[in-house]
Amino acid sequence: MKPLRFFYVPNEVSEGDQFGPRKAFELLHAQGVLSAYTAYSYLVERTRAPSHARALQDLHAAVEAFQPDVVYFQHLNGSYPVDSAYIRRLKSVASRPRFVWHEADAYGRFVKPFDATMKAVLSETDLAVVVGLGYLSDIVRRAGAKRVLHAPHSYDDVRFGQPWDAPPVRAYDAVMIANLTCLKRIPFLYMPGGRNRKLLSRRFHAAYGDRYAVFGAGQGWKGEPYCRGPIPFDAQERTIRSAWLTVNWGQFDEVSMYSSDRLPISLASGVPHITNYQRGYEHLFPGIEGVYFVHCPEEALDVADFLLSKPRDELAAIGAAGAAYARERLNATRVYRDVVTAIAEQLFDAVDAPAQRGGARARLVA
């Protein structure tokens, strides 16, 4: 596999926030998989530039100075507008880098659709990395991406999956960490899975009372007695470990093989997790332990009752098995290593091999 010069453009409002991929790429650089590596925090750099036009010039200058093999750009959309000509400029520096677009959010066909910047960028993208397939990958391909790569959400082991002594007594039977946004601020107009998210929470509160709580923001939770409000991202593990179970219902519950980062974070924290099934999970999470996939809010409560009927040491063991699975399969170091391997194999090795064979044939003829 060819060692790559790797130019990472992370989605972060504070420099260094992307703990998982940064750590993964730094390790790959130390191991020689990446021959050179740098990170350019484009949203932070934009705040330092006098204008968006200057920010674009500065980014291009940084790419030109580094001469990468790969420009790996996260979450490039209309909040940082560019057109297809700009992506072609980035790809036209002397090293002729491949452009990789990584989007970790889910999008809908009609609700939260791809914007003009995303479509323009995808038309020049050599490889699109997405967290869901089905209609999501169809949209990406129609926009012009040459290749599509699925990479699941991961967790970083800087903030999550820390060692702990699982306590025998906990404040909650179950918790959910999730927002519930109302579209256009219209009550009861939710993201596609929002209605089931609320129904699930109401059923759990009716069953468990104060031993169930939601931690999240959004108009959809207004007036719900079990909602405790939002928590900082870094506080998720502490909150998860205050309960015997975590539950969720995805807001984009029709995207094949998609799950939010709630699943890997909950698993890594060592607490069993209940969430809705989405098409392809049996392939995405083969042999997974510690997660229970359900098909409706009623089944979620059935599974919760079943699990809470178990001895507490057995529940703790299920959580520990889930954490072990997460360390092996869903740790950001593993996920991003696999992404870099796929980039090298699909964008470089597969392209270089025919050329090398052609050169060998030419030498034999000569």
C-alpha positions as CSV (number, residue, x, y, z in Angstrom):
1,M,0.0,0.0,0.0
2,K,1.4,3.4,-1.0
3,P,2.2,5.7,1.9
4,L,0.1,8.8,1.5
5,R,0.6,12.5,2.0
6,F,-2.6,13.3,3.9
7,F,-4.2,16.7,4.2
8,Y,-7.0,16.5,6.8
9,V,-9.7,19.2,6.9
10,P,-11.7,18.5,10.1
11,N,-15.1,19.8,11.0
12,E,-14.4,21.5,14.3
13,V,-15.3,24.9,15.7
14,S,-12.5,24.7,18.2
15,E,-9.1,23.5,17.0
16,G,-8.5,19.9,18.1
17,D,-12.1,19.0,18.7
18,Q,-12.0,16.0,16.4
19,F,-10.2,13.8,18.9
20,G,-10.9,10.5,17.2
21,P,-9.8,11.0,13.6
22,R,-6.9,13.3,14.7
23,K,-5.6,10.5,16.9
24,A,-6.1,7.9,14.2
25,F,-4.3,9.9,11.5
26,E,-1.4,10.8,13.9
27,L,-1.0,7.1,14.7
28,L,-1.0,6.1,11.0
29,H,1.6,8.8,10.3
30,A,3.8,7.4,13.2
31,Q,3.4,3.9,11.7
32,G,4.4,5.1,8.2
33,V,1.1,4.4,6.6
34,L,0.9,8.2,6.0
35,S,4.2,9.5,4.8
36,A,3.2,13.1,5.7
37,Y,0.2,14.4,7.6
38,T,-1.3,17.8,8.6
39,A,-4.6,19.0,9.8
40,Y,-6.2,22.3,8.7
41,S,-9.1,23.4,10.8
42,Y,-11.0,25.2,8.1
43,L,-13.9,26.6,10.3
44,V,-11.4,28.0,12.8
45,E,-9.2,29.5,10.1
46,R,-12.3,31.2,8.6
47,T,-12.8,33.1,11.8
48,R,-9.3,34.4,11.4
49,A,-9.7,35.6,7.8
50,P,-11.1,39.0,7.0
51,S,-13.6,37.5,4.5
52,H,-14.8,34.1,3.2
53,A,-13.0,34.8,-0.1
54,R,-9.7,35.2,1.8
55,A,-10.4,32.0,3.8
56,L,-10.7,30.1,0.5
57,Q,-7.5,31.6,-0.7
58,D,-5.7,30.6,2.5
59,L,-7.0,27.0,2.3
60,H,-5.8,26.7,-1.3
61,A,-2.4,28.1,-0.3
62,A,-2.1,25.5,2.5
63,V,-3.0,22.7,0.1
64,E,-0.5,24.0,-2.5
65,A,2.3,24.3,0.1
66,F,1.7,20.8,1.5
67,Q,1.3,19.0,-1.9
68,P,-0.9,16.2,-0.7
69,D,-1.9,12.9,-2.2
70,V,-5.3,13.2,-0.5
71,V,-7.4,16.1,0.6
72,Y,-9.8,14.7,3.2
73,F,-12.6,17.2,3.8
74,Q,-15.3,16.8,6.5
75,H,-18.8,18.2,6.5
76,L,-18.4,20.6,3.6
77,N,-21.8,22.2,2.9
78,G,-23.5,25.5,2.5
79,S,-22.2,26.9,5.8
80,Y,-18.8,27.1,4.0
81,P,-19.9,27.8,0.4
82,V,-17.7,26.7,-2.5
83,D,-18.4,25.7,-6.0
84,S,-17.1,22.8,-8.2
85,A,-14.5,25.1,-9.8
86,Y,-12.9,25.7,-6.4
87,I,-12.6,21.9,-5.8
88,R,-11.0,21.6,-9.2
89,R,-8.5,24.3,-8.1
90,L,-7.6,22.3,-5.0
91,K,-7.2,19.2,-7.1
92,S,-5.0,21.0,-9.7
93,V,-2.0,21.7,-7.5
94,A,1.1,20.0,-8.7
95,S,0.6,16.8,-6.7
96,R,-2.9,16.3,-8.2
97,P,-4.5,15.1,-5.0
98,R,-7.6,12.9,-4.8
99,F,-10.5,14.7,-3.1
100,V,-12.4,12.8,-0.4
101,W,-15.6,14.2,1.0
102,H,-16.7,12.8,4.4
103,E,-20.2,13.5,5.7
104,A,-21.1,12.1,9.2
105,D,-24.7,13.5,9.2
106,A,-27.7,11.8,7.8
107,Y,-29.9,13.6,5.3
108,G,-33.4,13.1,3.9
109,R,-35.0,13.1,0.5
110,F,-37.3,16.1,1.4
111,V,-36.4,16.9,5.0
112,K,-32.9,18.3,5.4
113,P,-31.9,17.7,1.8
114,F,-28.4,18.1,0.3
115,D,-27.7,21.8,-0.4
116,A,-26.1,23.4,-3.5
117,T,-22.6,23.4,-2.1
118,M,-22.7,19.7,-1.2
119,K,-23.9,18.8,-4.8
120,A,-21.2,21.0,-6.3
121,V,-18.5,19.4,-4.2
122,L,-19.7,15.9,-4.9
123,S,-19.5,16.5,-8.6
124,E,-15.7,16.7,-8.2
125,T,-15.4,14.1,-5.4
126,D,-13.2,11.0,-6.0
127,L,-14.5,9.2,-3.0
128,A,-17.5,10.1,-0.8
129,V,-17.4,8.7,2.8
130,V,-20.9,8.4,4.3
131,V,-22.4,6.9,7.4
132,G,-25.5,5.5,5.7
133,L,-26.5,3.8,2.5
134,G,-29.8,3.2,0.7
135,Y,-31.3,6.4,-0.6
136,L,-28.4,8.4,1.0
137,S,-25.8,6.7,-1.3
138,D,-28.2,7.1,-4.2
139,I,-28.2,10.9,-3.7
140,V,-24.4,11.0,-3.4
141,R,-24.0,9.1,-6.7
142,R,-26.5,11.2,-8.5
143,A,-24.6,14.3,-7.5
144,G,-21.6,12.9,-9.2
145,A,-19.3,11.2,-6.6
146,K,-17.1,8.6,-8.4
147,R,-17.0,6.2,-5.5
148,V,-19.0,5.7,-2.3
149,L,-17.5,4.3,0.9
150,H,-19.5,3.4,4.0
151,A,-17.9,4.1,7.4
152,P,-19.9,3.7,10.6
153,H,-20.0,6.3,13.3
154,S,-17.3,5.8,15.9
155,Y,-16.2,7.0,19.3
156,D,-13.0,8.5,20.5
157,D,-11.2,6.7,23.4
158,V,-9.8,10.0,24.6
159,R,-13.2,11.0,26.1
160,F,-15.2,7.7,26.1
161,G,-14.7,4.1,27.1
162,Q,-12.6,4.9,30.1
163,P,-12.1,2.2,32.7
164,W,-14.6,2.1,35.5
165,D,-15.9,0.0,38.4
166,A,-19.6,-0.5,37.4
167,P,-21.6,0.5,40.5
168,P,-24.3,-1.9,41.8
169,V,-26.8,1.0,42.4
170,R,-27.6,3.6,39.7
171,A,-29.9,6.6,39.6
172,Y,-31.9,5.5,36.5
173,D,-33.2,2.4,35.0
174,A,-32.9,3.9,31.5
175,V,-31.8,7.2,29.9
176,M,-31.9,8.7,26.4
177,I,-29.5,11.3,25.2
178,A,-31.2,12.9,22.2
179,N,-32.6,16.2,20.9
180,L,-36.1,16.5,19.4
181,T,-36.3,19.3,16.9
182,C,-39.6,20.6,15.5
183,L,-39.2,21.5,11.8
184,K,-39.9,25.2,11.1
185,R,-40.8,25.4,14.8
186,I,-44.1,23.8,14.2
187,P,-45.1,21.5,17.1
188,F,-45.5,17.8,16.2
189,L,-43.6,18.3,12.9
190,Y,-40.5,16.3,13.5
191,M,-37.6,14.7,11.6
192,P,-38.7,11.3,10.1
193,G,-38.1,9.3,13.3
194,G,-38.9,12.0,15.8
195,R,-42.5,10.9,16.5
196,N,-41.3,7.4,17.5
197,R,-38.6,9.0,19.6
198,K,-41.2,10.8,21.6
199,L,-43.6,7.9,21.8
200,L,-40.8,5.7,23.1
201,S,-39.9,8.3,25.8
202,R,-43.5,8.6,26.9
203,R,-43.9,4.9,27.2
204,F,-40.7,4.6,29.2
205,H,-41.7,7.4,31.5
206,A,-45.2,5.8,32.1
207,A,-43.5,2.6,33.0
208,Y,-40.5,3.8,35.0
209,G,-41.5,7.3,36.3
210,D,-38.5,9.2,37.7
211,R,-36.2,6.3,36.9
212,Y,-36.3,7.3,33.3
213,A,-34.9,10.6,31.9
214,V,-34.1,12.3,28.7
215,F,-31.1,14.6,28.3
216,G,-31.5,16.8,25.3
217,A,-32.7,20.0,23.7
218,G,-35.4,20.9,21.2
219,Q,-38.9,22.2,21.1
220,G,-40.3,18.6,20.9
221,W,-39.3,18.0,24.5
222,K,-41.0,21.1,25.8
223,G,-43.3,20.3,28.7
224,E,-42.2,16.7,29.0
225,P,-41.6,16.0,32.7
226,Y,-38.9,13.4,32.1
227,C,-36.6,15.8,30.1
228,R,-33.7,17.1,32.1
229,G,-32.4,19.4,29.4
230,P,-29.2,19.2,27.3
231,I,-25.8,18.1,28.5
232,P,-22.3,18.9,27.2
233,F,-21.0,16.3,24.6
234,D,-18.2,15.3,26.9
235,A,-20.7,14.5,29.7
236,Q,-22.3,11.7,27.9
237,E,-20.4,8.9,29.4
238,R,-21.0,10.0,33.0
239,T,-24.7,10.3,32.2
240,I,-24.9,6.9,30.5
241,R,-23.2,5.3,33.4
242,S,-25.8,6.6,35.8
243,A,-28.3,4.2,34.3
244,W,-28.7,0.4,33.7
245,L,-29.8,0.9,30.1
246,T,-29.6,3.5,27.3
247,V,-32.3,3.9,24.7
248,N,-32.7,5.8,21.4
249,W,-34.8,6.0,18.3
250,G,-33.0,7.5,15.3
251,Q,-34.3,10.6,13.6
252,F,-33.3,9.3,10.2
253,D,-34.7,5.8,10.8
254,E,-35.1,4.9,7.1
255,V,-31.5,5.3,6.1
256,S,-30.0,1.9,5.5
257,M,-27.0,0.9,7.7
258,Y,-27.1,4.3,9.5
259,S,-26.7,4.9,13.2
260,S,-25.8,8.0,15.1
261,D,-22.8,8.2,17.4
262,R,-25.1,7.4,20.3
263,L,-24.7,3.7,19.6
264,P,-20.8,3.5,19.7
265,I,-20.6,5.9,22.7
266,S,-23.2,4.0,24.7
267,L,-21.6,0.7,23.9
268,A,-18.1,2.0,24.8
269,S,-19.4,3.4,28.1
270,G,-20.3,-0.2,29.1
271,V,-24.1,0.1,29.3
272,P,-26.6,-2.0,27.3
273,H,-28.2,-0.1,24.5
274,I,-31.7,-0.4,22.9
275,T,-32.4,1.3,19.6
276,N,-34.5,1.0,16.4
277,Y,-33.5,-1.5,13.7
278,Q,-32.5,-0.1,10.3
279,R,-32.0,-2.1,7.1
280,G,-28.7,-3.8,6.9
281,Y,-27.8,-3.8,10.6
282,E,-27.3,-7.6,10.5
283,H,-24.4,-6.9,8.1
284,L,-23.1,-3.8,9.7
285,F,-23.0,-5.2,13.3
286,P,-22.5,-8.9,12.9
287,G,-22.3,-10.7,16.2
288,I,-22.7,-7.5,18.2
289,E,-23.2,-7.8,21.9
290,G,-24.8,-5.2,24.2
291,V,-27.2,-3.8,21.7
292,Y,-30.8,-4.7,21.2
293,F,-32.5,-3.7,17.9
294,V,-36.3,-3.2,18.0
295,H,-39.0,-2.4,15.5
296,C,-41.4,-0.2,17.4
297,P,-41.5,1.7,20.7
298,E,-43.6,-1.0,22.3
299,E,-40.9,-3.6,21.6
300,A,-38.3,-1.3,23.1
301,L,-40.2,-1.3,26.4
302,D,-40.6,-5.1,26.2
303,V,-36.8,-5.4,25.8
304,A,-36.1,-3.0,28.6
305,D,-38.4,-4.9,31.0
306,F,-36.7,-8.1,29.9
307,L,-33.2,-6.7,30.6
308,L,-34.2,-5.1,33.9
309,S,-35.5,-8.4,35.1
310,K,-31.9,-9.8,35.0
311,P,-29.6,-9.8,38.0
312,R,-27.5,-6.6,38.0
313,D,-24.2,-8.4,37.7
314,E,-25.5,-10.0,34.5
315,L,-26.6,-6.6,33.1
316,A,-23.1,-5.3,33.9
317,A,-21.5,-8.2,32.1
318,I,-23.7,-7.5,29.0
319,G,-22.5,-3.9,29.1
320,A,-18.9,-5.0,29.4
321,A,-19.3,-7.3,26.4
322,G,-20.7,-4.4,24.4
323,A,-17.7,-2.2,25.4
324,A,-15.3,-4.9,24.2
325,Y,-17.1,-5.1,20.9
326,A,-16.9,-1.3,20.6
327,R,-13.2,-1.2,21.3
328,E,-12.6,-3.8,18.6
329,R,-15.0,-2.5,15.9
330,L,-16.2,1.0,16.6
331,N,-13.2,2.8,18.0
332,A,-12.2,5.8,15.8
333,T,-8.7,4.4,15.5
334,R,-10.0,1.3,13.9
335,V,-12.7,3.0,11.7
336,Y,-10.4,5.7,10.3
337,R,-7.6,3.2,9.7
338,D,-10.0,1.2,7.6
339,V,-11.0,4.4,5.7
340,V,-7.4,5.2,4.9
341,T,-6.8,1.6,3.8
342,A,-9.8,1.9,1.5
343,I,-8.6,5.2,0.1
344,A,-5.2,3.8,-0.7
345,E,-6.6,0.6,-2.2
346,Q,-9.3,2.2,-4.3
347,L,-7.8,5.5,-5.3
348,F,-4.2,4.6,-5.7
349,D,-3.3,0.9,-5.7
350,A,-6.1,-0.1,-8.1
351,V,-5.1,2.8,-10.4
352,D,-1.3,2.2,-10.2
353,A,-1.4,-1.6,-10.7
354,P,-2.5,-1.6,-14.3
355,A,0.0,1.1,-15.2
356,Q,2.8,-1.0,-13.5
357,R,1.7,-4.1,-15.4
358,G,1.7,-2.1,-18.7
359,G,5.2,-0.9,-17.9
360,A,6.4,-4.4,-17.2
361,R,4.9,-5.6,-20.6
362,A,6.6,-2.8,-22.4
363,R,10.0,-3.7,-20.8
364,L,9.5,-7.4,-21.9
365,V,8.7,-6.4,-25.5
366,A,11.7,-4.1,-25.5
